[in-house]
């Protein structure tokens, strides 16, 4: 397992990106509710440029946890209802998660999107690889710092995966697994969760803790995140 600030160390076969609060939870919610695809971008300018060239796209994102001025959606998964997103392409830029997804695409041949919402689905996909497969879990973190909540999702994936197959674990992977094995359920009491609560996003916190609530597989393909059937 690595944090976003540790990227570009070496290449991997598969990367699993986690930003449970909230980018990857938002992506899973959007795709589960029928969105056609999600295009992750790093900057506001990139999102606006895509919107200019493709007026039918929805532009969405946040800075500092709050919706970017002039954008159609923020980064609150509760906004991404079926009525809003079905059959739509969404351009998404966030403070941490979308950058992690983009960087992970430079690290690995395959990029999967993980959250508590689709936890077991991701584990089942990873369990299909043999022990020679080099898998990395990329936690987006929070402004360059470790995220308590992201680490829990990583630990849950690792804890479930090692029951399916033998794996070499890095020290950070062992730490994440030990944390999850001690908690046994989501504990959203970290700094970023508290900030989101202060901003009025308690419903997001409630949704993002629901394990296997949206059991879909999401993958980055050709710069777009899609639901894998």
Secondary structure as GFF3:
##gff-version 3
##sequence-region A 1 229
A	DSSP	beta_strand	2	3	.	.	.	ID=ss1
A	DSSP	three_ten_helix	4	6	.	.	.	ID=ss2
A	DSSP	beta_strand	12	18	.	.	.	ID=ss3
A	DSSP	alpha_helix	23	32	.	.	.	ID=ss4
A	DSSP	beta_strand	37	40	.	.	.	ID=ss5
A	DSSP	alpha_helix	44	53	.	.	.	ID=ss6
A	DSSP	beta_strand	58	63	.	.	.	ID=ss7
A	DSSP	beta_strand	66	67	.	.	.	ID=ss8
A	DSSP	three_ten_helix	77	79	.	.	.	ID=ss9
A	DSSP	alpha_helix	82	85	.	.	.	ID=ss10
A	DSSP	beta_strand	89	93	.	.	.	ID=ss11
A	DSSP	alpha_helix	97	107	.	.	.	ID=ss12
A	DSSP	beta_strand	108	114	.	.	.	ID=ss13
A	DSSP	alpha_helix	119	127	.	.	.	ID=ss14
A	DSSP	beta_strand	135	139	.	.	.	ID=ss15
A	DSSP	alpha_helix	148	161	.	.	.	ID=ss16
A	DSSP	alpha_helix	171	183	.	.	.	ID=ss17
A	DSSP	alpha_helix	191	198	.	.	.	ID=ss18
A	DSSP	alpha_helix	202	208	.	.	.	ID=ss19
A	DSSP	beta_strand	217	221	.	.	.	ID=ss20
A	DSSP	beta_strand	224	228	.	.	.	ID=ss21
###
